[in-house]
Each structure stands twice: as structure tokens, then as C-alpha cells.
Amino acid sequence: MKADSVIPTVPIFGVRVSKVDMQATVRYLVDAVQRREPHQVITANPIMIMAALENPAYMDIMKSAELVVPDGTGVVWAAEYCKQPVAERVAGFDLLHELLREGEQYGWRFYLLGSTPEVIRETAVRIEAKYPGVVICGYRDGFFGPDQDEAVVEEIIQTRPDFLFVARGADTQEPWIAKYKDKLNIPVMMGVGGSFDVISGKSRRAPKLFQKLRAEWLYRLLKEPTRYKRMLALPKFAVKVLREKDKVTKA
């Protein structure tokens, strides 16, 4: 069941983004687990939406996802600017932790996929320590090619997870989940980007001040200047919204 048949959404250049807050998002996904209905959750930001506008195949993936949440502050701003505001930013990192917290009540099973062997191992250890009520039913690093996909999918299926978190980069993780979503048949499958790096202690999340100012992107750029080419999509997105205000929220 797609989210827009249950919760309100706003189309941002054709991508239907959830308008509800974190609490309602978590309730919706709890229900998805209980119904055992596969859901791909995409945590959308301007870079992903710009990529979708340039790549029809990626746009199809964004449109076919059962739930797209407004992760990037630029997406939140665009909806507000077009007078169809979302309730709040639903950051993927925070959503991951909310689902783990909720999972303690139900003894949910989580599979972690992606990053390096050291990072994924430490992530599993730290999650188990912080959320002892959940089950980390399996994990593996993200260093495998297309020729290994089927084996990885079978390995995941065997562990019977309720959740699959994939950290392989937005250009890889969303297409990978979409490709194997039906076969995996897991209630909640979500790309989590660099979340495992932060959980494992390899890197730090932006300080609260940057989060409050909606400038986590700036903190990441200051920490990793080599990201500047990727970040160029942010001003391009803003200019496109300003120039095409009447088209932004057309379905």
C-alpha cells in the first residue's frame, strides 16, 4: 500500500513526498510491519530529486517507492515556498533510531547492509548495546558486485528480518532496493546513507546548531570539501524551485 493512499503527500517535481511528522511516519511503518507489506522508504533530499529529473530510471524508482519522506531541508523549504508545507523534516538518521526504539517493544529483527566490514560490525555492536530489545539478525558490508547480488539477497531472506537498512550511497542503495524489493519481501527497506559511519563512531553528525539552522549540508561540506561537486545540485534545485514555482507541486 503506497503512503499517499493513507497519508497526505505533496509532489515535488513529480516525487510524492510525505507531509506528516516523524510520529505519524513511525506509526505508518509500525502498521506496515504488522501487515507484512513490503515498503521501500526513501529519505529524499534535493540532490536525489535533481538526479531523478536528469535520469528517468531513477525518477521511476522515486515514484515507485511506497514512502518518500522529506529528509533534506531543501525539500522542506520547497514545499513551504509553494504553500504546501510538510509538518516537519523527517531526517533518515532520526527515523532509523525511532524505528529501532519502537522495535524494542516488539522484538523486531533488523538486517544491516553496507559500508566497510569494520564499520558494519561496530554498528551492529553499538545498536545491540543501545537497543537490547531488538534483534540484529544479520549484517554484511557493501563491497559486493552485481554477480553476488542474488547470493546476498538469499542470505538476507534466510534471516527473516522485519527491517533492512542499506548504506551504499543514494546512487546505489535506492536502485538496489527497488530491484530486489519484491524478492526480499521485507516490510521496511530503507536506504540510510552514511548513518552507519555515524553510529559506529567513524564520523560525527552535524552539531545541533547546524541541525537547527537547517545547515547539515554545510557541515558535511566543511568536513569533506571533495563533496562540492555533488553539493552543486543544492543551488540548482533552489533556482529551479524559484523559477518554476507554479510547476513544482504539479502532480
C-alpha positions in Angstrom: 0.0 0.0 0.0 1.5 3.3 -1.0 1.7 6.0 1.6 -0.2 8.6 -0.5 -3.3 6.4 -0.2 -3.2 6.7 3.6 -1.2 9.9 4.4 -1.1 13.2 2.7 1.7 13.9 0.3 3.0 16.8 -1.8 4.5 16.3 -5.3 7.9 17.9 -5.6 8.8 17.8 -9.3 6.8 14.6 -9.6 8.1 12.9 -6.5 5.3 12.5 -3.9 6.8 13.5 -0.5 5.0 12.7 2.8 3.6 15.7 4.6 3.3 14.1 8.0 5.6 14.4 11.0 8.0 11.9 12.5 5.5 10.4 14.9 2.9 9.7 12.2 5.7 8.3 9.9 6.7 5.8 12.6 3.1 4.8 13.2 2.6 4.2 9.5 5.7 2.0 9.3 4.7 0.1 12.5 1.5 -0.7 10.7 3.4 -1.8 7.6 5.4 -4.3 9.7 2.3 -5.6 11.3 0.6 -6.1 7.9 3.9 -7.6 6.5 3.6 -5.5 3.4 6.9 -4.6 1.6 7.7 -0.9 1.8 10.7 0.9 0.2 11.3 4.1 2.2 13.3 6.8 0.5 14.7 9.7 2.5 14.5 12.4 -0.2 16.8 15.4 -0.5 17.3 18.0 -3.3 20.3 16.1 -4.7 18.2 13.0 -5.2 15.3 14.9 -6.8 17.7 16.6 -9.2 19.2 13.3 -10.1 15.7 11.9 -10.7 14.9 14.8 -13.0 18.1 14.0 -15.1 17.6 10.2 -15.0 14.2 8.8 -15.9 15.1 5.4 -14.4 15.9 7.0 -11.1 12.7 9.0 -11.2 10.8 5.8 -11.7 12.4 4.4 -8.6 11.5 7.5 -6.6 7.9 7.3 -7.8 7.5 3.6 -7.2 8.7 3.8 -3.5 5.9 3.2 -1.0 7.0 6.1 1.2 9.2 9.1 0.5 10.0 11.3 3.5 11.4 14.9 3.4 14.9 14.3 4.7 16.7 17.3 3.0 15.9 20.8 4.3 15.7 21.9 0.7 12.7 19.7 0.2 11.0 21.1 3.3 11.7 24.6 2.1 10.4 23.9 -1.4 7.1 22.6 -0.1 6.8 25.6 2.2 7.7 28.0 -0.6 5.0 26.5 -2.8 2.4 26.8 0.1 2.0 23.1 0.6 4.2 22.7 3.7 5.2 19.4 5.3 4.7 19.0 9.0 8.5 18.8 9.6 11.7 17.5 8.3 11.9 13.7 8.8 15.6 13.0 8.8 16.6 9.5 7.8 19.1 9.2 10.7 16.5 10.1 13.2 13.9 7.9 11.6 16.3 4.9 11.8 16.7 5.5 15.6 13.0 6.0 16.1 12.3 2.6 14.4 15.0 0.9 16.5 13.4 2.4 19.6 10.0 1.2 18.5 11.5 -2.2 17.7 12.4 -2.8 21.3 8.7 -3.1 22.2 8.2 -5.8 19.5 11.5 -7.6 19.4 11.8 -6.7 15.7 14.5 -8.1 13.6 16.9 -5.8 11.7 19.4 -6.6 8.9 22.2 -4.1 8.3 23.8 -4.0 4.8 26.6 -1.7 3.6 29.7 0.3 4.4 33.0 -1.4 5.3 33.4 -4.7 7.3 34.8 -2.7 10.3 32.0 -0.1 10.3 29.1 -2.5 9.8 30.5 -4.8 12.6 30.8 -1.9 15.0 27.4 -0.5 14.1 25.8 -3.9 14.9 27.6 -4.0 18.3 26.5 -0.4 19.2 22.9 -0.9 18.1 22.6 -4.1 20.2 24.1 -2.2 23.2 21.8 0.8 22.8 18.7 -1.1 21.9 18.9 -4.5 23.6 15.3 -5.3 22.8 15.9 -5.5 19.1 17.5 -8.4 17.2 20.3 -7.7 14.7 19.6 -10.9 12.7 22.4 -10.3 10.3 24.8 -7.8 8.7 27.4 -7.6 5.9 29.5 -5.0 4.2 28.6 -3.3 1.0 31.5 -4.5 -1.0 29.9 -6.9 -3.5 29.2 -6.6 -7.2 26.1 -7.4 -9.3 27.3 -11.0 -9.7 26.9 -11.5 -5.9 23.5 -9.8 -5.6 21.4 -13.0 -5.7 23.5 -14.6 -3.0 23.3 -11.6 -0.8 19.5 -11.4 -1.3 19.2 -15.1 -0.4 21.4 -14.6 2.7 19.1 -11.7 3.9 15.9 -13.6 3.2 17.2 -16.5 5.4 17.5 -14.2 8.4 13.7 -13.2 8.2 14.2 -9.5 9.0 11.4 -7.0 9.7 13.7 -4.2 8.5 16.5 -3.9 6.1 18.8 -0.8 6.3 21.1 -0.3 3.3 24.1 2.0 3.3 25.6 2.0 -0.1 25.1 5.7 -1.3 22.0 7.2 -2.7 23.0 6.4 -6.3 23.3 2.7 -5.5 21.2 1.8 -2.5 17.8 3.0 -3.8 18.1 1.3 -7.2 19.4 -1.9 -5.4 16.4 -2.0 -3.0 14.0 -1.3 -5.9 15.4 -4.1 -8.0 15.1 -6.7 -5.3 12.2 -5.3 -3.3 9.7 -7.9 -4.4 12.0 -10.9 -3.9 13.2 -9.6 -0.5 9.6 -9.1 0.6 10.7 -7.3 3.8 8.1 -4.9 5.5 10.5 -1.9 5.6 13.6 -1.4 3.4 15.3 1.9 3.7 18.5 3.5 2.4 20.4 5.1 5.2 23.4 6.7 3.5 26.2 7.5 6.0 24.2 6.6 9.1 26.4 3.5 9.9 29.5 5.7 9.8 28.0 8.0 12.5 26.6 5.1 14.6 29.9 3.3 14.5 31.8 6.4 15.6 33.8 6.7 12.3 32.3 10.1 11.7 30.2 12.7 13.5 26.8 14.0 12.8 26.5 17.8 12.4 26.3 19.6 15.7 22.8 20.7 17.0 23.4 24.3 15.8 23.9 23.2 12.2 20.8 21.0 12.5 18.7 23.8 14.0 19.8 26.2 11.2 19.0 23.5 8.6 22.6 23.5 7.5 23.8 20.0 8.0 24.8 20.1 4.3 27.2 22.9 5.1 28.8 21.0 7.9 29.3 18.0 5.7 30.8 20.2 3.0 33.2 21.8 5.5 34.3 18.3 6.8 34.5 16.9 3.3 35.3 19.6 0.7 35.6 17.0 -2.0 31.8 16.8 -1.9 31.5 20.2 -3.5 30.6 18.8 -7.0 27.7 16.8 -5.5 26.6 19.8 -3.5 26.2 21.9 -6.6 22.8 20.3 -7.0 21.6 22.2 -4.0 21.7 25.7 -5.5 20.5 24.3 -8.8 17.5 22.9 -7.0 16.8 26.2 -5.2 17.0 28.1 -8.5 14.7 25.7 -10.2 12.1 26.0 -7.5 12.3 29.8 -7.6 12.0 29.9 -11.4 9.3 27.2 -11.7 7.2 27.8 -8.6 4.0 27.0 -10.5 5.3 23.7 -11.7 7.0 22.4 -8.6 3.9 20.8 -7.0 2.1 19.7 -10.1 1.4 16.0 -9.9 
